[in-house]
Amino acid sequence: MLDVQGDVKEHEAALKRAAHTLGLKAQVVTVKNPKDIKALHAIIIPGGESTTIGMLMKKYGMLEALREVSSEIPVFGTCAGMVMLAKEGGNMKDGQPLLNLMDARVIRNAYGRQRDSFEADLNIPVLGREMFHGVFIRAPALERIWGRCKSLCVYDGRVVFARQDNLLAVAFHPELTDDTRVHEYFLEMI
């Protein structure tokens, strides 16, 4: 898991619970430098502040390291991680680094600022029939997808969960709920 800023501990706990539910023995490690990325079997880019995450990833050489392994291992981005995965940013500040991996145009704070954060039940067929309770905090959304990127969930007319081959992106924070199905889905991709 990328450990430069964001919900690192929360994802770590969710991954451990998901692995237990699936009967898997999974080791969760955090990485803070680019050389460690090459040793991973998968990576999560957690939620946080996308401009800060992007600048830190650029400063420490992690953008290139992640781009190099992105076709070989599953990459999961939540909230700011979704922003980082996109090829296009619709309302980005000049100089906002992106990984440019997912065939998508992302909008930061698509539902508003911090005070506009909310929770909503989502219909996500790949997770089963039961609704998933999504926690949206200054959430982004995918304004447009193309190519191999496929929508897995739409909320209020915007894509909030998408997959492209081994890339997975969600606008909400599954690590802040007790429901481990999104993390289980990611573990099954590995």
Buried (B, 14 or more C-beta within 10 A) or exposed (E): BBBBBBBBEBBBBBBBBBBEEEEBEBEBEBBEEBEBBEEBEBBBBBBBBBBEBBBBBBEEEBBEBBEEBBEEBBBBBBBBBBBBBBBBBBEBEEEBBBBBBBBBBBBBBBBEEEEEBEBBEBEBEEBEEEEBBBBBBBBBBBBBBEEEBBBBBBBEEBBBBBBBBBBBBBBBBBBBBEBBBBBBBBBEBE
